[in-house]
């Protein structure tokens, strides 16, 4: 007898986040980079903050601290800054980004579920 089990992996959540981030970049607005991310958090226009896995600890703690103060959800992207830049549709590395307008994407509802 053979039993077939459906393979479940954590990669699916990363793929769904990547596809929603791509749609968000096409139809919405986002500020790329650490300085721009901090500016949008401070002025209150950020709805979501995403940073890569290889973000330095000091920058990560700064983003999380500002996120808590302003009430913005801060999440870690399941890839390094090269993968985050590729997910944003850019040819360069992106360490952090702040989504200011989601556009047609439902990225906020997906992030709330996790």
Phi and psi restraints in degrees (value plus and minus 20) as a CYANA .aco file:
   2 UNK   PHI    -139.8   -99.8
   2 UNK   PSI     114.8   154.8
   3 UNK   PHI    -132.4   -92.4
   3 UNK   PSI     111.1   151.1
   4 UNK   PHI    -127.5   -87.5
   4 UNK   PSI     105.1   145.1
   5 UNK   PHI    -133.1   -93.1
   5 UNK   PSI     120.4   160.4
   6 UNK   PHI     -94.0   -54.0
   6 UNK   PSI     108.0   148.0
   7 UNK   PHI     -97.7   -57.7
   7 UNK   PSI     105.0   145.0
   8 UNK   PHI    -135.1   -95.1
   8 UNK   PSI     117.4   157.4
   9 UNK   PHI    -158.0  -118.0
   9 UNK   PSI     143.7   183.7
  10 UNK   PHI     -94.5   -54.5
  10 UNK   PSI     -30.9     9.1
  11 UNK   PHI     -84.8   -44.8
  11 UNK   PSI     -48.8    -8.8
  12 UNK   PHI     -81.6   -41.6
  12 UNK   PSI     -61.7   -21.7
  13 UNK   PHI     -85.8   -45.8
  13 UNK   PSI     -56.8   -16.8
  14 UNK   PHI     -87.1   -47.1
  14 UNK   PSI     -59.2   -19.2
  15 UNK   PHI     -85.8   -45.8
  15 UNK   PSI     -59.9   -19.9
  16 UNK   PHI     -88.2   -48.2
  16 UNK   PSI     -57.8   -17.8
  17 UNK   PHI     -85.0   -45.0
  17 UNK   PSI     -60.0   -20.0
  18 UNK   PHI     -83.6   -43.6
  18 UNK   PSI     -65.4   -25.4
  19 UNK   PHI     -87.1   -47.1
  19 UNK   PSI     -57.7   -17.7
  20 UNK   PHI     -90.5   -50.5
  20 UNK   PSI     -53.4   -13.4
  21 UNK   PHI     -87.6   -47.6
  21 UNK   PSI     -58.7   -18.7
  22 UNK   PHI     -82.3   -42.3
  22 UNK   PSI     -63.0   -23.0
  23 UNK   PHI     -86.1   -46.1
  23 UNK   PSI     -57.4   -17.4
  24 UNK   PHI     -84.7   -44.7
  24 UNK   PSI     -59.3   -19.3
  25 UNK   PHI     -89.2   -49.2
  25 UNK   PSI     -52.9   -12.9
  26 UNK   PHI     -94.8   -54.8
  26 UNK   PSI     -63.5   -23.5
  27 UNK   PHI    -123.4   -83.4
  27 UNK   PSI     -36.0     4.0
  28 UNK   PHI    -135.3   -95.3
  28 UNK   PSI    -174.3  -134.3
  29 UNK   PHI    -154.8  -114.8
  29 UNK   PSI     126.2   166.2
  30 UNK   PHI    -169.4  -129.4
  30 UNK   PSI     129.2   169.2
  31 UNK   PHI    -122.1   -82.1
  31 UNK   PSI     101.1   141.1
  32 UNK   PHI    -118.0   -78.0
  32 UNK   PSI     119.8   159.8
  33 UNK   PHI      85.3   125.3
  33 UNK   PSI     137.6   177.6
  34 UNK   PHI     -88.3   -48.3
  34 UNK   PSI     -67.9   -27.9
  35 UNK   PHI     -83.6   -43.6
  35 UNK   PSI     -64.5   -24.5
  36 UNK   PHI     -85.9   -45.9
  36 UNK   PSI     -55.8   -15.8
  37 UNK   PHI     -83.9   -43.9
  37 UNK   PSI     -65.7   -25.7
  38 UNK   PHI     -83.0   -43.0
  38 UNK   PSI     -58.1   -18.1
  39 UNK   PHI     -83.4   -43.4
  39 UNK   PSI     -63.8   -23.8
  40 UNK   PHI     -90.4   -50.4
  40 UNK   PSI     -52.0   -12.0
  41 UNK   PHI     -86.5   -46.5
  41 UNK   PSI     -63.7   -23.7
  42 UNK   PHI     -85.1   -45.1
  42 UNK   PSI     -59.8   -19.8
  43 UNK   PHI    -105.0   -65.0
  43 UNK   PSI     -20.8    19.2
  44 UNK   PHI      65.2   105.2
  44 UNK   PSI     -10.1    29.9
  45 UNK   PHI    -113.4   -73.4
  45 UNK   PSI     -26.7    13.3
  46 UNK   PHI     -98.9   -58.9
  46 UNK   PSI     116.2   156.2
  47 UNK   PHI    -125.0   -85.0
  47 UNK   PSI     -46.7    -6.7
  48 UNK   PHI    -174.6  -134.6
  48 UNK   PSI     121.2   161.2
  49 UNK   PHI    -141.1  -101.1
  49 UNK   PSI     111.5   151.5
  50 UNK   PHI    -145.3  -105.3
  50 UNK   PSI     112.8   152.8
  51 UNK   PHI    -150.6  -110.6
  51 UNK   PSI     137.4   177.4
  52 UNK   PHI    -102.9   -62.9
  52 UNK   PSI     149.4   189.4
  53 UNK   PHI     -91.6   -51.6
  53 UNK   PSI     -47.3    -7.3
  54 UNK   PHI    -118.1   -78.1
  54 UNK   PSI       4.7    44.7
  55 UNK   PHI     -89.9   -49.9
  55 UNK   PSI     115.5   155.5
  56 UNK   PHI     -78.6   -38.6
  56 UNK   PSI     130.9   170.9
  57 UNK   PHI     -80.0   -40.0
  57 UNK   PSI     -58.3   -18.3
  58 UNK   PHI     -85.5   -45.5
  58 UNK   PSI     -64.2   -24.2
  59 UNK   PHI     -85.7   -45.7
  59 UNK   PSI     -60.6   -20.6
  60 UNK   PHI     -80.1   -40.1
  60 UNK   PSI     -65.4   -25.4
  61 UNK   PHI     -87.2   -47.2
  61 UNK   PSI     -55.2   -15.2
  62 UNK   PHI     -83.9   -43.9
  62 UNK   PSI     -65.4   -25.4
  63 UNK   PHI     -82.4   -42.4
  63 UNK   PSI     -63.2   -23.2
  64 UNK   PHI     -86.4   -46.4
  64 UNK   PSI     -58.0   -18.0
  65 UNK   PHI     -85.2   -45.2
  65 UNK   PSI     -69.6   -29.6
  66 UNK   PHI     -83.6   -43.6
  66 UNK   PSI     -55.1   -15.1
  67 UNK   PHI     -83.8   -43.8
  67 UNK   PSI     -61.7   -21.7
  68 UNK   PHI     -85.6   -45.6
  68 UNK   PSI     -62.3   -22.3
  69 UNK   PHI     -82.8   -42.8
  69 UNK   PSI     -59.1   -19.1
  70 UNK   PHI    -115.6   -75.6
  70 UNK   PSI     -26.2    13.8
  71 UNK   PHI      58.4    98.4
  71 UNK   PSI       7.2    47.2
  72 UNK   PHI    -119.8   -79.8
  72 UNK   PSI     118.3   158.3
  73 UNK   PHI     -93.4   -53.4
  73 UNK   PSI     107.9   147.9
  74 UNK   PHI    -137.3   -97.3
  74 UNK   PSI     102.9   142.9
  75 UNK   PHI    -146.9  -106.9
  75 UNK   PSI     139.0   179.0
  76 UNK   PHI    -121.5   -81.5
  76 UNK   PSI     108.0   148.0
  77 UNK   PHI     -93.8   -53.8
  77 UNK   PSI     117.7   157.7
  78 UNK   PHI     -99.5   -59.5
  78 UNK   PSI      27.2    67.2
  79 UNK   PHI    -184.5  -144.5
  79 UNK   PSI     150.6   190.6
  80 UNK   PHI    -101.2   -61.2
  80 UNK   PSI    -194.8  -154.8
  81 UNK   PHI     -88.6   -48.6
  81 UNK   PSI     -44.6    -4.6
  82 UNK   PHI     -87.3   -47.3
  82 UNK   PSI     -64.1   -24.1
  83 UNK   PHI     -87.2   -47.2
  83 UNK   PSI     -57.4   -17.4
  84 UNK   PHI     -87.0   -47.0
  84 UNK   PSI     -59.8   -19.8
  85 UNK   PHI     -83.7   -43.7
  85 UNK   PSI     -60.4   -20.4
  86 UNK   PHI     -85.5   -45.5
  86 UNK   PSI     -60.4   -20.4
  87 UNK   PHI     -84.6   -44.6
  87 UNK   PSI     -50.1   -10.1
  88 UNK   PHI    -100.7   -60.7
  88 UNK   PSI     -26.2    13.8
  89 UNK   PHI      61.8   101.8
  89 UNK   PSI       0.7    40.7
  90 UNK   PHI    -126.6   -86.6
  90 UNK   PSI     137.1   177.1
  91 UNK   PHI    -116.1   -76.1
  91 UNK   PSI      -6.8    33.2
  92 UNK   PHI    -149.6  -109.6
  92 UNK   PSI     150.4   190.4
  93 UNK   PHI     -98.1   -58.1
  93 UNK   PSI     122.2   162.2
  94 UNK   PHI    -147.8  -107.8
  94 UNK   PSI      97.0   137.0
  95 UNK   PHI    -102.9   -62.9
  95 UNK   PSI     -56.9   -16.9
  96 UNK   PHI    -172.5  -132.5
  96 UNK   PSI     135.5   175.5
  97 UNK   PHI    -169.2  -129.2
  97 UNK   PSI     133.7   173.7
  98 UNK   PHI    -140.7  -100.7
  98 UNK   PSI     103.3   143.3
  99 UNK   PHI    -103.8   -63.8
  99 UNK   PSI     100.6   140.6
 100 UNK   PHI    -121.5   -81.5
 100 UNK   PSI     -48.5    -8.5
 101 UNK   PHI    -162.5  -122.5
 101 UNK   PSI     100.4   140.4
 102 UNK   PHI     -97.8   -57.8
 102 UNK   PSI     -42.1    -2.1
 103 UNK   PHI      48.1    88.1
 103 UNK   PSI    -151.0  -111.0
 104 UNK   PHI    -106.0   -66.0
 104 UNK   PSI     -24.8    15.2
 105 UNK   PHI     -99.6   -59.6
 105 UNK   PSI     131.5   171.5
 106 UNK   PHI    -128.7   -88.7
 106 UNK   PSI      19.2    59.2
 107 UNK   PHI     -85.6   -45.6
 107 UNK   PSI     -53.3   -13.3
 108 UNK   PHI     -87.8   -47.8
 108 UNK   PSI     -58.9   -18.9
 109 UNK   PHI     -90.0   -50.0
 109 UNK   PSI     -54.6   -14.6
 110 UNK   PHI     -87.7   -47.7
 110 UNK   PSI     -60.5   -20.5
 111 UNK   PHI     -88.3   -48.3
 111 UNK   PSI     -56.0   -16.0
 112 UNK   PHI     -85.0   -45.0
 112 UNK   PSI     -52.5   -12.5
 113 UNK   PHI     -90.0   -50.0
 113 UNK   PSI     -51.9   -11.9
